[in-house]
Amino acid sequence: MSARGEYRVRLEVFEGPLDLLLYLIRKNEVDIYDIPIEEITRQYMEYLDLMRMLDLNIAGEFLVMAATLMVIKSRMLLPPEERDEDEEEEDPRWELVRQLLEYKKFKEAAGYLEQREAQQENVFTPEEPGTLPPPDPSLSLAGVNIFDLITVFNKALKRLPREDLREVFGETFTVADKLEELVQLTAKRRRLSLSSLFDRMRSRVEMVCTFLALLELMRVKQVRAIQERPFGEILIEGVA
């Protein structure tokens, strides 16, 4: 799978460690003010391992956040007798919560302004300027991000049967081959389920090459991913 090295994917600026944490909080439907730090840390590290396995360019901030989560987790696990009884210590999670709330507010404002701008471009003669309806988050393709795609990849990876080395060893997969295959598939069908695409693959190597090919096609806007509801089925389609 050496050909994979030719396709390194750089995560966009807006997809950083705080985005991943907010994604996990939404995915697990937990209260941002009461984060189950042990479980969220476990899942965060799992996603980090997956990004490494996929050979993605991981920004240093991801590793800093991983260390921060481990420190918070260790402080949360301290037995009461080892805490200072005379000093009321702030919840170890609170600084992280503050960062997440501030970042969430910023992201929502930026997303709203971006959609307003897109709406303005599509409205040529508005009857009442300044009275555009609020943006519908379900229509925003920005809702399908790298972490949504990694989630589908991870689930398919766990469903993958144990590889028969005699069958897989002789097979060769490259990102270039999968690029061509995905272009042909999306040209034949209007939409294709991402999970069903992964489910027909027999090896981890094939899945990794397909995933990287998909990211490359999305990067050059030849394919897009859509999701009708948060954390729902992800469909991919060619861009005409």
C-alpha positions in Angstrom: 0.0 0.0 0.0 2.9 2.3 -0.6 0.9 4.3 -3.2 -1.1 5.6 -0.3 1.7 7.9 0.7 1.1 10.0 -2.4 -2.2 11.2 -1.0 -1.8 12.9 2.3 -5.0 14.7 3.4 -4.7 17.8 5.4 -7.6 18.5 7.8 -9.1 22.0 7.2 -8.6 24.7 9.8 -12.1 24.4 11.1 -11.8 20.7 11.8 -9.6 20.7 14.9 -9.6 19.1 18.3 -12.4 21.2 19.6 -14.5 20.2 16.6 -13.9 16.6 17.4 -14.9 17.0 21.0 -18.1 18.9 20.1 -18.8 16.1 17.6 -18.4 13.4 20.3 -20.6 15.3 22.7 -23.4 15.6 20.2 -22.9 12.0 19.0 -23.2 10.7 22.6 -26.0 13.2 23.5 -24.3 14.2 26.7 -24.5 17.5 28.6 -21.6 19.8 27.6 -21.6 21.0 31.3 -21.2 17.5 32.6 -18.9 15.7 30.2 -18.3 12.0 30.9 -14.5 12.6 30.6 -13.4 9.0 30.8 -15.7 7.9 27.9 -15.1 11.0 25.8 -11.3 10.6 26.3 -11.5 7.0 25.2 -13.4 7.9 22.1 -11.2 10.9 21.3 -8.1 8.6 21.5 -9.8 6.1 19.2 -10.5 8.7 16.6 -6.9 9.9 16.9 -5.6 6.4 16.3 -7.9 6.1 13.2 -6.6 9.3 11.8 -3.0 8.0 12.3 -3.9 4.8 10.6 -5.4 6.7 7.7 -2.1 8.6 7.5 -3.9 12.0 7.8 -1.9 15.1 8.5 -2.8 15.6 12.2 -2.2 19.0 13.6 -0.2 19.3 16.8 -3.3 20.7 18.5 -4.9 17.3 18.4 -2.0 15.8 20.5 -2.1 18.7 22.9 -5.8 18.2 23.5 -5.2 14.4 24.0 -2.7 15.3 26.8 -5.1 17.8 28.3 -7.9 15.2 28.4 -5.6 12.7 30.1 -4.7 15.2 32.7 -8.3 16.1 33.4 -9.2 12.4 33.5 -6.4 11.7 36.1 -7.6 14.6 38.3 -11.2 13.4 38.1 -10.0 9.9 39.3 -8.2 11.2 42.4 -9.8 9.8 45.5 -11.5 12.4 47.8 -8.9 11.9 50.6 -6.2 13.1 48.3 -7.9 16.4 47.6 -7.4 19.6 49.6 -10.3 19.8 52.0 -9.6 23.4 52.9 -9.7 24.6 49.3 -12.7 24.3 47.1 -11.2 23.1 43.9 -12.8 24.0 40.6 -14.2 21.1 38.5 -11.2 19.9 36.4 -13.4 19.9 33.3 -14.6 23.5 33.7 -11.8 25.2 31.7 -12.4 22.8 28.8 -16.1 23.5 29.0 -15.5 27.2 28.8 -13.4 26.7 25.7 -16.0 24.4 24.1 -18.8 26.9 24.8 -16.9 29.8 23.4 -15.8 27.9 20.3 -19.3 26.5 19.7 -20.7 30.1 19.8 -18.1 31.2 17.3 -18.7 28.3 15.0 -22.5 28.8 15.0 -22.1 32.5 14.3 -19.6 31.8 11.4 -21.9 29.2 10.0 -24.9 31.5 10.1 -23.0 34.3 8.3 -21.8 31.9 5.7 -25.3 30.6 4.9 -26.6 34.2 4.9 -24.0 35.1 2.3 -24.9 32.0 0.2 -28.6 33.0 0.4 -27.9 36.5 -0.7 -26.0 35.3 -3.7 -29.1 33.2 -4.8 -31.6 36.0 -4.2 -31.7 38.4 -7.1 -34.8 40.5 -6.3 -35.9 40.0 -2.7 -39.2 41.6 -1.9 -38.1 42.6 1.6 -34.4 42.9 2.0 -33.1 41.8 5.4 -35.9 39.4 6.0 -34.4 36.2 4.9 -35.4 33.1 6.8 -33.0 31.6 9.3 -30.6 29.0 7.8 -31.7 25.3 8.0 -28.8 23.3 9.5 -30.1 20.1 7.8 -29.4 21.6 4.4 -25.8 22.5 5.1 -23.2 20.2 3.6 -20.8 21.5 6.1 -22.5 19.2 8.6 -20.8 16.2 6.9 -17.2 16.6 8.1 -14.1 14.4 8.5 -15.4 13.0 11.8 -18.7 11.8 10.3 -16.8 10.0 7.6 -14.3 8.5 10.0 -17.3 7.2 12.1 -18.7 5.3 9.1 -15.2 4.0 8.3 -14.7 2.9 11.9 -18.0 1.0 12.1 -17.3 -0.7 8.8 -13.8 -1.6 10.0 -15.3 -3.3 13.1 -17.7 -5.3 10.9 -14.9 -6.5 8.7 -14.4 -10.3 9.0 -11.0 -11.6 9.8 -8.9 -11.3 6.7 -7.9 -14.5 4.9 -4.2 -13.8 4.3 -4.1 -16.3 1.4 -6.8 -14.3 -0.4 -5.8 -10.8 0.6 -2.0 -11.0 0.3 -2.1 -11.3 -3.5 -4.5 -8.4 -3.9 -3.1 -4.9 -4.7 -5.1 -1.8 -4.0 -4.0 1.8 -4.7 -5.7 5.2 -4.0 -5.5 5.9 -7.8 -7.5 2.8 -8.6 -10.1 3.6 -6.0 -10.3 7.2 -7.4 -11.2 5.9 -10.8 -13.7 3.3 -9.3 -15.5 5.9 -7.2 -15.8 8.3 -10.2 -17.4 5.5 -12.2 -19.7 4.4 -9.4 -21.0 7.9 -8.7 -21.5 8.5 -12.4 -23.6 5.4 -12.7 -25.8 6.0 -9.6 -27.1 9.3 -8.5 -26.3 8.5 -4.8 -24.4 5.8 -3.1 -24.5 4.7 0.6 -21.1 5.1 2.1 -21.6 2.3 4.6 -22.7 -0.1 1.9 -19.7 0.8 -0.2 -17.4 -0.1 2.7 -19.3 -3.3 3.5 -18.5 -4.9 0.2 -14.8 -4.7 0.8 -12.7 -7.6 2.2 -9.6 -5.9 3.6 -8.5 -3.0 5.7 -6.1 -2.0 2.9 -8.9 -1.7 0.4 -11.0 0.3 2.9 -8.2 2.7 3.7 -7.5 3.3 0.0 -11.1 3.9 -0.7 -11.5 6.3 2.2 -8.5 8.4 1.0 -9.8 8.4 -2.5 -13.1 9.7 -1.3 -11.4 12.5 0.6 -9.4 13.5 -2.5 -12.5 13.6 -4.7 -14.3 15.7 -2.1 -11.4 18.0 -1.8 -11.5 18.7 -5.6 -15.3 18.9 -5.4 -15.8 16.0 -7.8 -17.9 14.1 -5.2 -19.9 15.4 -2.2 -21.3 13.8 0.9 -24.8 14.5 2.1 -26.6 13.6 5.3 -30.4 14.1 5.7 -30.2 14.2 9.5 -27.4 14.5 12.1 -25.5 11.2 12.4 -27.8 9.6 9.8 -26.8 7.6 6.7 -24.1 9.3 4.6 -24.6 9.3 0.9 -22.1 10.2 -1.7 -22.9 11.6 -5.1 -21.0 12.9 -8.1 -21.0 16.7 -8.7 -22.2 17.5 -12.1 
